C-alpha cells in the first residue's frame, strides 16, 4: 500500500560556501527530478528555496547554529 502524495517541507540548515550550496542544490534537483529535460510538468511537483543565513534575524541564526552543533554532537 502506498501513501497518497501530500505536501511536505524539508528544512536543512548548514554551514557551507556558496559553491558547496550550489553543488548541493544541484544534487537535490537531480534527486527529485532525474530528467531535467522531460516534456511537460515534472511527475513530482516541487520547489527549492535557498536562504542566505545573513538575511535571517540574529535569533534565528543562533537557533540554526545551535541545531547544527547539537546534530554534530549526536
PDB file of N, CA, C and O in Angstrom:
ATOM      1  N   UNK A   1       0.850  -1.170   0.000  1.00  0.00           N
ATOM      2  CA  UNK A   1       0.000   0.000   0.000  1.00  0.00           C
ATOM      3  C   UNK A   1       0.896   1.232   0.000  1.00  0.00           C
ATOM      4  O   UNK A   1       1.807   1.332   0.822  1.00  0.00           O
ATOM      5  N   UNK A   2       0.652   2.162  -0.900  1.00  0.00           N
ATOM      6  CA  UNK A   2       1.481   3.374  -0.958  1.00  0.00           C
ATOM      7  C   UNK A   2       0.697   4.560  -0.419  1.00  0.00           C
ATOM      8  O   UNK A   2      -0.532   4.600  -0.486  1.00  0.00           O
ATOM      9  N   UNK A   3       1.423   5.506   0.105  1.00  0.00           N
ATOM     10  CA  UNK A   3       0.815   6.745   0.576  1.00  0.00           C
ATOM     11  C   UNK A   3       0.372   7.585  -0.605  1.00  0.00           C
ATOM     12  O   UNK A   3       1.010   7.587  -1.657  1.00  0.00           O
ATOM     13  N   UNK A   4      -0.721   8.294  -0.421  1.00  0.00           N
ATOM     14  CA  UNK A   4      -1.126   9.274  -1.422  1.00  0.00           C
ATOM     15  C   UNK A   4      -0.200  10.476  -1.311  1.00  0.00           C
ATOM     16  O   UNK A   4       0.214  10.829  -0.207  1.00  0.00           O
ATOM     17  N   UNK A   5       0.132  11.108  -2.425  1.00  0.00           N
ATOM     18  CA  UNK A   5       1.001  12.291  -2.346  1.00  0.00           C
ATOM     19  C   UNK A   5       0.381  13.363  -1.450  1.00  0.00           C
ATOM     20  O   UNK A   5      -0.830  13.583  -1.471  1.00  0.00           O
ATOM     21  N   UNK A   6       1.225  14.018  -0.671  1.00  0.00           N
ATOM     22  CA  UNK A   6       0.800  15.138   0.161  1.00  0.00           C
ATOM     23  C   UNK A   6       1.936  16.135   0.252  1.00  0.00           C
ATOM     24  O   UNK A   6       3.062  15.842  -0.149  1.00  0.00           O
ATOM     25  N   UNK A   7       1.651  17.280   0.763  1.00  0.00           N
ATOM     26  CA  UNK A   7       2.645  18.342   0.853  1.00  0.00           C
ATOM     27  C   UNK A   7       3.614  18.083   2.002  1.00  0.00           C
ATOM     28  O   UNK A   7       3.203  17.705   3.100  1.00  0.00           O
ATOM     29  N   UNK A   8       4.904  18.289   1.739  1.00  0.00           N
ATOM     30  CA  UNK A   8       5.962  18.155   2.744  1.00  0.00           C
ATOM     31  C   UNK A   8       6.855  19.382   2.669  1.00  0.00           C
ATOM     32  O   UNK A   8       6.964  20.030   1.628  1.00  0.00           O
ATOM     33  N   UNK A   9       7.483  19.685   3.777  1.00  0.00           N
ATOM     34  CA  UNK A   9       8.515  20.723   3.807  1.00  0.00           C
ATOM     35  C   UNK A   9       9.731  20.107   4.483  1.00  0.00           C
ATOM     36  O   UNK A   9       9.647  19.638   5.617  1.00  0.00           O
ATOM     37  N   UNK A  10      10.849  20.110   3.792  1.00  0.00           N
ATOM     38  CA  UNK A  10      12.095  19.559   4.314  1.00  0.00           C
ATOM     39  C   UNK A  10      13.048  20.726   4.499  1.00  0.00           C
ATOM     40  O   UNK A  10      13.308  21.470   3.554  1.00  0.00           O
ATOM     41  N   UNK A  11      13.572  20.897   5.709  1.00  0.00           N
ATOM     42  CA  UNK A  11      14.445  22.021   6.017  1.00  0.00           C
ATOM     43  C   UNK A  11      15.821  21.484   6.392  1.00  0.00           C
ATOM     44  O   UNK A  11      15.943  20.578   7.216  1.00  0.00           O
ATOM     45  N   UNK A  12      16.839  22.047   5.783  1.00  0.00           N
ATOM     46  CA  UNK A  12      18.216  21.683   6.085  1.00  0.00           C
ATOM     47  C   UNK A  12      18.998  22.963   6.343  1.00  0.00           C
ATOM     48  O   UNK A  12      19.050  23.852   5.494  1.00  0.00           O
ATOM     49  N   UNK A  13      19.601  23.047   7.514  1.00  0.00           N
ATOM     50  CA  UNK A  13      20.473  24.184   7.822  1.00  0.00           C
ATOM     51  C   UNK A  13      21.910  23.677   7.760  1.00  0.00           C
ATOM     52  O   UNK A  13      22.218  22.609   8.289  1.00  0.00           O
ATOM     53  N   UNK A  14      22.781  24.437   7.120  1.00  0.00           N
ATOM     54  CA  UNK A  14      24.169  24.017   7.029  1.00  0.00           C
ATOM     55  C   UNK A  14      25.082  25.218   6.919  1.00  0.00           C
ATOM     56  O   UNK A  14      24.677  26.302   6.499  1.00  0.00           O
ATOM     57  N   UNK A  15      26.318  24.997   7.305  1.00  0.00           N
ATOM     58  CA  UNK A  15      27.371  25.989   7.108  1.00  0.00           C
ATOM     59  C   UNK A  15      28.196  25.506   5.929  1.00  0.00           C
ATOM     60  O   UNK A  15      28.774  24.419   5.971  1.00  0.00           O
ATOM     61  N   UNK A  16      28.252  26.315   4.872  1.00  0.00           N
ATOM     62  CA  UNK A  16      28.933  25.908   3.646  1.00  0.00           C
ATOM     63  C   UNK A  16      29.292  27.138   2.833  1.00  0.00           C
ATOM     64  O   UNK A  16      28.786  28.234   3.073  1.00  0.00           O
ATOM     65  N   UNK A  17      30.171  26.935   1.871  1.00  0.00           N
ATOM     66  CA  UNK A  17      30.495  28.011   0.935  1.00  0.00           C
ATOM     67  C   UNK A  17      29.370  28.124  -0.084  1.00  0.00           C
ATOM     68  O   UNK A  17      28.551  27.213  -0.208  1.00  0.00           O
ATOM     69  N   UNK A  18      29.323  29.225  -0.808  1.00  0.00           N
ATOM     70  CA  UNK A  18      28.295  29.379  -1.846  1.00  0.00           C
ATOM     71  C   UNK A  18      28.458  28.305  -2.924  1.00  0.00           C
ATOM     72  O   UNK A  18      27.465  27.842  -3.486  1.00  0.00           O
ATOM     73  N   UNK A  19      29.691  27.905  -3.215  1.00  0.00           N
ATOM     74  CA  UNK A  19      29.922  26.854  -4.205  1.00  0.00           C
ATOM     75  C   UNK A  19      29.377  25.521  -3.704  1.00  0.00           C
ATOM     76  O   UNK A  19      28.787  24.766  -4.477  1.00  0.00           O
ATOM     77  N   UNK A  20      29.568  25.223  -2.424  1.00  0.00           N
ATOM     78  CA  UNK A  20      29.047  23.976  -1.866  1.00  0.00           C
ATOM     79  C   UNK A  20      27.518  23.974  -1.875  1.00  0.00           C
ATOM     80  O   UNK A  20      26.901  22.947  -2.158  1.00  0.00           O
ATOM     81  N   UNK A  21      26.913  25.112  -1.569  1.00  0.00           N
ATOM     82  CA  UNK A  21      25.454  25.203  -1.586  1.00  0.00           C
ATOM     83  C   UNK A  21      24.929  24.997  -3.007  1.00  0.00           C
ATOM     84  O   UNK A  21      23.936  24.298  -3.207  1.00  0.00           O
ATOM     85  N   UNK A  22      25.582  25.593  -3.977  1.00  0.00           N
ATOM     86  CA  UNK A  22      25.161  25.409  -5.365  1.00  0.00           C
ATOM     87  C   UNK A  22      25.258  23.939  -5.775  1.00  0.00           C
ATOM     88  O   UNK A  22      24.341  23.410  -6.403  1.00  0.00           O
ATOM     89  N   UNK A  23      26.355  23.284  -5.426  1.00  0.00           N
ATOM     90  CA  UNK A  23      26.514  21.862  -5.759  1.00  0.00           C
ATOM     91  C   UNK A  23      25.452  21.017  -5.053  1.00  0.00           C
ATOM     92  O   UNK A  23      24.905  20.082  -5.638  1.00  0.00           O
ATOM     93  N   UNK A  24      25.167  21.347  -3.809  1.00  0.00           N
ATOM     94  CA  UNK A  24      24.175  20.591  -3.053  1.00  0.00           C
ATOM     95  C   UNK A  24      22.773  20.783  -3.638  1.00  0.00           C
ATOM     96  O   UNK A  24      22.026  19.815  -3.781  1.00  0.00           O
ATOM     97  N   UNK A  25      22.417  22.010  -3.973  1.00  0.00           N
ATOM     98  CA  UNK A  25      21.089  22.237  -4.546  1.00  0.00           C
ATOM     99  C   UNK A  25      20.957  21.580  -5.915  1.00  0.00           C
ATOM    100  O   UNK A  25      19.872  21.130  -6.283  1.00  0.00           O
ATOM    101  N   UNK A  26      22.051  21.520  -6.669  1.00  0.00           N
ATOM    102  CA  UNK A  26      22.028  20.786  -7.940  1.00  0.00           C
ATOM    103  C   UNK A  26      21.733  19.312  -7.687  1.00  0.00           C
ATOM    104  O   UNK A  26      20.959  18.692  -8.415  1.00  0.00           O
ATOM    105  N   UNK A  27      22.353  18.761  -6.655  1.00  0.00           N
ATOM    106  CA  UNK A  27      22.124  17.343  -6.327  1.00  0.00           C
ATOM    107  C   UNK A  27      20.701  17.108  -5.857  1.00  0.00           C
ATOM    108  O   UNK A  27      20.098  16.092  -6.203  1.00  0.00           O
ATOM    109  N   UNK A  28      20.150  18.032  -5.071  1.00  0.00           N
ATOM    110  CA  UNK A  28      18.747  17.916  -4.656  1.00  0.00           C
ATOM    111  C   UNK A  28      17.852  17.861  -5.892  1.00  0.00           C
ATOM    112  O   UNK A  28      16.997  16.984  -6.017  1.00  0.00           O
ATOM    113  N   UNK A  29      18.065  18.816  -6.805  1.00  0.00           N
ATOM    114  CA  UNK A  29      17.237  18.886  -8.012  1.00  0.00           C
ATOM    115  C   UNK A  29      17.356  17.599  -8.834  1.00  0.00           C
ATOM    116  O   UNK A  29      16.353  17.094  -9.338  1.00  0.00           O
ATOM    117  N   UNK A  30      18.563  17.071  -8.972  1.00  0.00           N
ATOM    118  CA  UNK A  30      18.766  15.835  -9.730  1.00  0.00           C
ATOM    119  C   UNK A  30      18.108  14.643  -9.051  1.00  0.00           C
ATOM    120  O   UNK A  30      17.644  13.724  -9.725  1.00  0.00           O
ATOM    121  N   UNK A  31      18.062  14.649  -7.725  1.00  0.00           N
ATOM    122  CA  UNK A  31      17.418  13.566  -6.988  1.00  0.00           C
ATOM    123  C   UNK A  31      15.902  13.623  -7.145  1.00  0.00           C
ATOM    124  O   UNK A  31      15.250  12.600  -7.350  1.00  0.00           O
ATOM    125  N   UNK A  32      15.355  14.822  -7.048  1.00  0.00           N
ATOM    126  CA  UNK A  32      13.901  14.988  -7.138  1.00  0.00           C
ATOM    127  C   UNK A  32      13.419  14.799  -8.571  1.00  0.00           C
ATOM    128  O   UNK A  32      12.378  14.187  -8.808  1.00  0.00           O
ATOM    129  N   UNK A  33      14.174  15.324  -9.516  1.00  0.00           N
ATOM    130  CA  UNK A  33      13.794  15.263 -10.931  1.00  0.00           C
ATOM    131  C   UNK A  33      15.005  14.810 -11.749  1.00  0.00           C
ATOM    132  O   UNK A  33      15.748  15.641 -12.271  1.00  0.00           O
ATOM    133  N   UNK A  34      15.203  13.490 -11.862  1.00  0.00           N
ATOM    134  CA  UNK A  34      16.414  12.995 -12.525  1.00  0.00           C
ATOM    135  C   UNK A  34      16.489  13.286 -14.023  1.00  0.00           C
ATOM    136  O   UNK A  34      17.557  13.153 -14.622  1.00  0.00           O
ATOM    137  N   UNK A  35      15.377  13.680 -14.634  1.00  0.00           N
ATOM    138  CA  UNK A  35      15.384  14.003 -16.063  1.00  0.00           C
ATOM    139  C   UNK A  35      14.946  15.455 -16.253  1.00  0.00           C
ATOM    140  O   UNK A  35      13.766  15.717 -16.490  1.00  0.00           O
ATOM    141  N   UNK A  36      15.889  16.409 -16.150  1.00  0.00           N
ATOM    142  CA  UNK A  36      15.508  17.812 -16.248  1.00  0.00           C
ATOM    143  C   UNK A  36      14.993  18.217 -17.636  1.00  0.00           C
ATOM    144  O   UNK A  36      14.425  19.297 -17.794  1.00  0.00           O
ATOM    145  N   UNK A  37      15.188  17.368 -18.622  1.00  0.00           N
ATOM    146  CA  UNK A  37      14.761  17.684 -19.985  1.00  0.00           C
ATOM    147  C   UNK A  37      13.434  17.032 -20.360  1.00  0.00           C
ATOM    148  O   UNK A  37      13.076  16.983 -21.537  1.00  0.00           O
ATOM    149  N   UNK A  38      12.700  16.528 -19.361  1.00  0.00           N
ATOM    150  CA  UNK A  38      11.431  15.869 -19.674  1.00  0.00           C
ATOM    151  C   UNK A  38      10.443  16.875 -20.254  1.00  0.00           C
ATOM    152  O   UNK A  38      10.565  18.082 -20.045  1.00  0.00           O
ATOM    153  N   UNK A  39       9.480  16.361 -20.973  1.00  0.00           N
ATOM    154  CA  UNK A  39       8.440  17.207 -21.544  1.00  0.00           C
ATOM    155  C   UNK A  39       7.351  17.421 -20.511  1.00  0.00           C
ATOM    156  O   UNK A  39       7.063  16.537 -19.705  1.00  0.00           O
ATOM    157  N   UNK A  40       6.757  18.582 -20.541  1.00  0.00           N
ATOM    158  CA  UNK A  40       5.640  18.856 -19.649  1.00  0.00           C
ATOM    159  C   UNK A  40       6.064  19.027 -18.203  1.00  0.00           C
ATOM    160  O   UNK A  40       7.236  19.230 -17.887  1.00  0.00           O
ATOM    161  N   UNK A  41       5.065  18.938 -17.339  1.00  0.00           N
ATOM    162  CA  UNK A  41       5.309  19.123 -15.906  1.00  0.00           C
ATOM    163  C   UNK A  41       6.070  17.940 -15.322  1.00  0.00           C
ATOM    164  O   UNK A  41       6.001  16.822 -15.833  1.00  0.00           O
ATOM    165  N   UNK A  42       6.780  18.203 -14.267  1.00  0.00           N
ATOM    166  CA  UNK A  42       7.526  17.161 -13.564  1.00  0.00           C
ATOM    167  C   UNK A  42       6.539  16.221 -12.871  1.00  0.00           C
ATOM    168  O   UNK A  42       5.505  16.664 -12.370  1.00  0.00           O
ATOM    169  N   UNK A  43       6.854  14.930 -12.841  1.00  0.00           N
ATOM    170  CA  UNK A  43       6.000  13.959 -12.156  1.00  0.00           C
ATOM    171  C   UNK A  43       5.919  14.233 -10.657  1.00  0.00           C
ATOM    172  O   UNK A  43       4.921  13.914 -10.011  1.00  0.00           O
ATOM    173  N   UNK A  44       6.966  14.820 -10.120  1.00  0.00           N
ATOM    174  CA  UNK A  44       6.993  15.173  -8.703  1.00  0.00           C
ATOM    175  C   UNK A  44       6.979  16.685  -8.585  1.00  0.00           C
ATOM    176  O   UNK A  44       8.013  17.324  -8.779  1.00  0.00           O
ATOM    177  N   UNK A  45       5.825  17.279  -8.269  1.00  0.00           N
ATOM    178  CA  UNK A  45       5.791  18.735  -8.096  1.00  0.00           C
ATOM    179  C   UNK A  45       6.704  19.137  -6.937  1.00  0.00           C
ATOM    180  O   UNK A  45       6.642  18.538  -5.864  1.00  0.00           O
ATOM    181  N   UNK A  46       7.543  20.136  -7.146  1.00  0.00           N
ATOM    182  CA  UNK A  46       8.482  20.528  -6.097  1.00  0.00           C
ATOM    183  C   UNK A  46       8.941  21.956  -6.300  1.00  0.00           C
ATOM    184  O   UNK A  46       8.811  22.526  -7.383  1.00  0.00           O
ATOM    185  N   UNK A  47       9.475  22.512  -5.243  1.00  0.00           N
ATOM    186  CA  UNK A  47      10.078  23.846  -5.276  1.00  0.00           C
ATOM    187  C   UNK A  47      11.263  23.821  -4.327  1.00  0.00           C
ATOM    188  O   UNK A  47      11.229  23.132  -3.307  1.00  0.00           O
ATOM    189  N   UNK A  48      12.299  24.557  -4.650  1.00  0.00           N
ATOM    190  CA  UNK A  48      13.505  24.618  -3.827  1.00  0.00           C
ATOM    191  C   UNK A  48      13.797  26.076  -3.515  1.00  0.00           C
ATOM    192  O   UNK A  48      13.859  26.913  -4.416  1.00  0.00           O
ATOM    193  N   UNK A  49      13.975  26.373  -2.242  1.00  0.00           N
ATOM    194  CA  UNK A  49      14.265  27.731  -1.802  1.00  0.00           C
ATOM    195  C   UNK A  49      15.561  27.711  -1.003  1.00  0.00           C
ATOM    196  O   UNK A  49      15.739  26.872  -0.120  1.00  0.00           O
ATOM    197  N   UNK A  50      16.452  28.621  -1.309  1.00  0.00           N
ATOM    198  CA  UNK A  50      17.714  28.753  -0.579  1.00  0.00           C
ATOM    199  C   UNK A  50      17.741  30.148   0.030  1.00  0.00           C
ATOM    200  O   UNK A  50      17.504  31.140  -0.660  1.00  0.00           O
ATOM    201  N   UNK A  51      18.029  30.218   1.314  1.00  0.00           N
ATOM    202  CA  UNK A  51      18.076  31.489   2.020  1.00  0.00           C
ATOM    203  C   UNK A  51      19.455  31.669   2.627  1.00  0.00           C
ATOM    204  O   UNK A  51      19.931  30.806   3.366  1.00  0.00           O
ATOM    205  N   UNK A  52      20.097  32.783   2.318  1.00  0.00           N
ATOM    206  CA  UNK A  52      21.384  33.118   2.923  1.00  0.00           C
ATOM    207  C   UNK A  52      21.134  33.431   4.395  1.00  0.00           C
ATOM    208  O   UNK A  52      20.306  34.282   4.719  1.00  0.00           O
ATOM    209  N   UNK A  53      21.843  32.750   5.279  1.00  0.00           N
ATOM    210  CA  UNK A  53      21.659  32.942   6.709  1.00  0.00           C
ATOM    211  C   UNK A  53      21.837  34.374   7.162  1.00  0.00           C
ATOM    212  O   UNK A  53      21.268  34.779   8.176  1.00  0.00           O
ATOM    213  N   UNK A  54      22.618  35.148   6.426  1.00  0.00           N
ATOM    214  CA  UNK A  54      22.835  36.547   6.797  1.00  0.00           C
ATOM    215  C   UNK A  54      21.537  37.355   6.721  1.00  0.00           C
ATOM    216  O   UNK A  54      21.432  38.414   7.340  1.00  0.00           O
ATOM    217  N   UNK A  55      20.556  36.865   5.971  1.00  0.00           N
ATOM    218  CA  UNK A  55      19.288  37.579   5.857  1.00  0.00           C
ATOM    219  C   UNK A  55      18.328  37.238   6.996  1.00  0.00           C
ATOM    220  O   UNK A  55      17.258  37.837   7.111  1.00  0.00           O
ATOM    221  N   UNK A  56      18.710  36.281   7.831  1.00  0.00           N
ATOM    222  CA  UNK A  56      17.873  35.876   8.958  1.00  0.00           C
ATOM    223  C   UNK A  56      18.176  36.739  10.178  1.00  0.00           C
ATOM    224  O   UNK A  56      19.240  37.350  10.278  1.00  0.00           O
ATOM    225  N   UNK A  57      17.233  36.776  11.089  1.00  0.00           N
ATOM    226  CA  UNK A  57      17.467  37.518  12.330  1.00  0.00           C
ATOM    227  C   UNK A  57      18.603  36.855  13.107  1.00  0.00           C
ATOM    228  O   UNK A  57      18.895  35.675  12.916  1.00  0.00           O
ATOM    229  N   UNK A  58      19.227  37.621  13.972  1.00  0.00           N
ATOM    230  CA  UNK A  58      20.311  37.071  14.803  1.00  0.00           C
ATOM    231  C   UNK A  58      19.799  35.905  15.637  1.00  0.00           C
ATOM    232  O   UNK A  58      20.514  34.925  15.848  1.00  0.00           O
ATOM    233  N   UNK A  59      18.571  36.009  16.107  1.00  0.00           N
ATOM    234  CA  UNK A  59      17.980  34.938  16.923  1.00  0.00           C
ATOM    235  C   UNK A  59      17.828  33.652  16.116  1.00  0.00           C
ATOM    236  O   UNK A  59      18.150  32.569  16.604  1.00  0.00           O
ATOM    237  N   UNK A  60      17.331  33.772  14.864  1.00  0.00           N
ATOM    238  CA  UNK A  60      17.165  32.602  14.005  1.00  0.00           C
ATOM    239  C   UNK A  60      18.522  32.019  13.618  1.00  0.00           C
ATOM    240  O   UNK A  60      18.674  30.798  13.573  1.00  0.00           O
ATOM    241  N   UNK A  61      19.502  32.864  13.339  1.00  0.00           N
ATOM    242  CA  UNK A  61      20.845  32.361  13.035  1.00  0.00           C
ATOM    243  C   UNK A  61      21.389  31.547  14.205  1.00  0.00           C
ATOM    244  O   UNK A  61      21.940  30.464  14.010  1.00  0.00           O
ATOM    245  N   UNK A  62      21.238  32.062  15.402  1.00  0.00           N
ATOM    246  CA  UNK A  62      21.723  31.372  16.608  1.00  0.00           C
ATOM    247  C   UNK A  62      20.999  30.040  16.784  1.00  0.00           C
ATOM    248  O   UNK A  62      21.627  29.028  17.095  1.00  0.00           O
ATOM    249  N   UNK A  63      19.678  30.036  16.586  1.00  0.00           N
ATOM    250  CA  UNK A  63      18.897  28.807  16.732  1.00  0.00           C
ATOM    251  C   UNK A  63      19.376  27.733  15.754  1.00  0.00           C
ATOM    252  O   UNK A  63      19.558  26.576  16.132  1.00  0.00           O
ATOM    253  N   UNK A  64      19.578  28.126  14.500  1.00  0.00           N
ATOM    254  CA  UNK A  64      20.034  27.166  13.498  1.00  0.00           C
ATOM    255  C   UNK A  64      21.456  26.687  13.780  1.00  0.00           C
ATOM    256  O   UNK A  64      21.752  25.502  13.625  1.00  0.00           O
ATOM    257  N   UNK A  65      22.337  27.599  14.192  1.00  0.00           N
ATOM    258  CA  UNK A  65      23.704  27.191  14.534  1.00  0.00           C
ATOM    259  C   UNK A  65      23.703  26.233  15.720  1.00  0.00           C
ATOM    260  O   UNK A  65      24.493  25.290  15.754  1.00  0.00           O
ATOM    261  N   UNK A  66      22.820  26.467  16.695  1.00  0.00           N
ATOM    262  CA  UNK A  66      22.695  25.547  17.828  1.00  0.00           C
ATOM    263  C   UNK A  66      22.206  24.174  17.376  1.00  0.00           C
ATOM    264  O   UNK A  66      22.688  23.152  17.863  1.00  0.00           O
ATOM    265  N   UNK A  67      21.246  24.149  16.441  1.00  0.00           N
ATOM    266  CA  UNK A  67      20.759  22.867  15.917  1.00  0.00           C
ATOM    267  C   UNK A  67      21.877  22.116  15.209  1.00  0.00           C
ATOM    268  O   UNK A  67      22.002  20.901  15.363  1.00  0.00           O
ATOM    269  N   UNK A  68      22.686  22.821  14.439  1.00  0.00           N
ATOM    270  CA  UNK A  68      23.803  22.175  13.742  1.00  0.00           C
ATOM    271  C   UNK A  68      24.773  21.610  14.758  1.00  0.00           C
ATOM    272  O   UNK A  68      25.222  20.472  14.619  1.00  0.00           O
ATOM    273  N   UNK A  69      25.110  22.396  15.793  1.00  0.00           N
ATOM    274  CA  UNK A  69      26.029  21.931  16.820  1.00  0.00           C
ATOM    275  C   UNK A  69      25.471  20.704  17.521  1.00  0.00           C
ATOM    276  O   UNK A  69      26.199  19.738  17.749  1.00  0.00           O
ATOM    277  N   UNK A  70      24.191  20.730  17.864  1.00  0.00           N
ATOM    278  CA  UNK A  70      23.559  19.584  18.526  1.00  0.00           C
ATOM    279  C   UNK A  70      23.610  18.344  17.640  1.00  0.00           C
ATOM    280  O   UNK A  70      23.880  17.246  18.127  1.00  0.00           O
ATOM    281  N   UNK A  71      23.352  18.509  16.338  1.00  0.00           N
ATOM    282  CA  UNK A  71      23.379  17.376  15.429  1.00  0.00           C
ATOM    283  C   UNK A  71      24.783  16.793  15.302  1.00  0.00           C
ATOM    284  O   UNK A  71      24.949  15.581  15.161  1.00  0.00           O
ATOM    285  N   UNK A  72      25.783  17.653  15.351  1.00  0.00           N
ATOM    286  CA  UNK A  72      27.173  17.198  15.234  1.00  0.00           C
ATOM    287  C   UNK A  72      27.620  16.464  16.486  1.00  0.00           C
ATOM    288  O   UNK A  72      28.524  15.631  16.427  1.00  0.00           O
ATOM    289  N   UNK A  73      26.992  16.765  17.624  1.00  0.00           N
ATOM    290  CA  UNK A  73      27.372  16.132  18.886  1.00  0.00           C
ATOM    291  C   UNK A  73      26.714  14.770  19.066  1.00  0.00           C
ATOM    292  O   UNK A  73      27.122  13.999  19.935  1.00  0.00           O
ATOM    293  N   UNK A  74      25.693  14.461  18.252  1.00  0.00           N
ATOM    294  CA  UNK A  74      24.991  13.164  18.375  1.00  0.00           C
ATOM    295  C   UNK A  74      25.838  12.024  17.906  1.00  0.00           C
ATOM    296  O   UNK A  74      25.401  10.874  17.942  1.00  0.00           O
TER     297      UNK A  74
END
